[in-house]
Amino acid sequence: GQGFNDFGQRFVSSNHNHIRIPMYEYRYAERNPYYDLPRALVDIPIDGGAAEVYRISPEEPWRAMRMQWRITGKARGGIEAGGRVSGYFTSACGLTVYRGDAFPAEFSNNVFVAEPANNLVHRKIVREQGASLIAERAESEKHTEFLRSRDVWFRPTTLANGPDGALYVGDMYRELIEDPMTIPEGIVKRLDLTAGNRMGRIYRVGPAGFRPRKGPRLSQAGTAELVDTLSHPNAWHRETAARLLYERQDGSALSGLRSMVRSSRPPVAALHALYTLHSLGILRVDDLIVALANTDAHVRRHAIRLAEFLWTANKMSETDRAAIKSRLLELAADPVAGVRYQLAFTLGALGGGTAVGDALFRILRRDFKDEWIRSAVLNSANDNAGEVLGLVMQRPELRTSPESRMMIRE
């Protein structure tokens, strides 16, 4: 499973790890040969990767038999969750972030994960914590699930946002969801591995009173309408419009896109406008200067990232480079940790110099105890390591702290 929220933050899942995030783009790991960044992929649920789930379907007898065989040594395999047969994540998949406009606002950017072995769909609310994120259950679902069935053949594996705002659930509807290689031969021969292979369902899930609306015909929309659609509350509409604008390569979109970057529309509209300009190769430094001053932290964070792309591609005049560098250095004092985190990485692309070293130190001084921001600074201090360390050693409260000793070792 893999999904993005409205702000470009990426989420992934695997069998026992139902929500993980990559903390940085892997290109940063290749930049500094003298420093190894921490492992990028981290679990963010407060209840752990293989968290408890609340199924209402009966446990399949073969599962209980397999666990008993493992406990007694009759079969190979891990004895998970203290020998429990079910009730925890073993098959997390289909991760999707809800980005529609049919459910109430509190569902926006919630993460949904399918768990076919337990016949349910799980929901998590995500919020920022320093440079990272954490995920937790909704209060109304502390001991239940967003969607669950008593039918042991209910095997949700795929989730998707629809243009009507609904959440779509793809149900394989199979008796057996596991890889047969994970089931002892003595049990496999008693099961029908093909049961349900001609079946399957798609569910459209909406709130109470939901009435599906007619889908848009964006392929027939004009360029101005597509630009305007970038502010639509439903991400399906926004992303489809952005794709069509890229495919058409229509220069007449320029004016509308630049106006959207500068408007007071929802922040997601500015984000889509910025990336559409970038994809068309017409993003300018003055667009970025405006975006770097946006009141929304997500817009500022992405403007920093895009500024780095333009900088490393050598697509700026010396005057533009000076202007963008000056603004980036000012953002070392940004009030939002996520912005400072991206900036710490981006500063490493600007090369050496006292000003860059000082900006990295200012971020480090403020976020010394945040492992991720500290790591980003160290990664970017490739050309400024001595200067940053010298500034640290001048601060008694920093050089004597456990984090300081750890950083010096790193």
C-alpha angles and dihedrals in degrees: 000000000000134000144158129219125223090275098055096257111147127224129188137179140200133183100286098017107068100179125022133156132205104233095207142010110269093233087074091059090062096051105076115045091188098059132052114210117222116266106291102216113078136171113239106183111110088218093054136254098285091043126173117271129193111231122180096193119100117258113257111248092229090060091055090048093050092052091048090051091050092050092050093044094246091121136028122246143090122295097226129196093005092304098312114155097213144338099100136075112287102142108029110169145138094052110191133172113223107239101158132113105229101079123068117279094259089069093059112119092001114148119238122195128187118226105188097174089062096037098240149099117233128208131206132185113221127207136171122262112181110305091338138058136240129204127209140167121269114255090244091055103046092123103015139050136247090243129006138156139205088219109100089203091063101110112172108191107153132047129186142173114241130212088244092060095252126128111240121211123200110208116195088196098207132151091225124037099168129095103259088226088071092057121077114253092239089062098037093060089060094053132077103232092191098052108133098009090133094047137080141136141212117213124199108209121197139156123273111294093018115164116191113234128214114273121247125252098222092160086069095045122110123241094260091052091050091052090050090049089064086081094052114129091231115076093210089066094044096048093045091051091048091051093050092048089053093047093049095048088204112173091202088078091070099087095046093047093050091048090052092054088055099040131096092242121128113301091245088064091057090047093052091045092052094050093043090054089048093049090051091050094239102104110131134200092246088058089054094046088057093046093048088060094048114130090229114084094212091058091049091049093052092043088057090051093049091047088057091053092052092044095052092044089058091232096139134087118235089257091053092046091053092048096048093043091052091052093046092052090053090056091067082090094051111140095225120081094211091057092049090048094056090042091054089059095042094051087064089067093057094070129229130320139117095269094055092044090050092050091050090050092050090054091046093049092054098040101032094133096048105096094204098049091044089052092049091053092049090048091052095043090082093118095027104041096119093046095048092046090048091054090049092052090054091062113075094197089056104039094052097048124102088240090055093052089048091049093050089052090049 
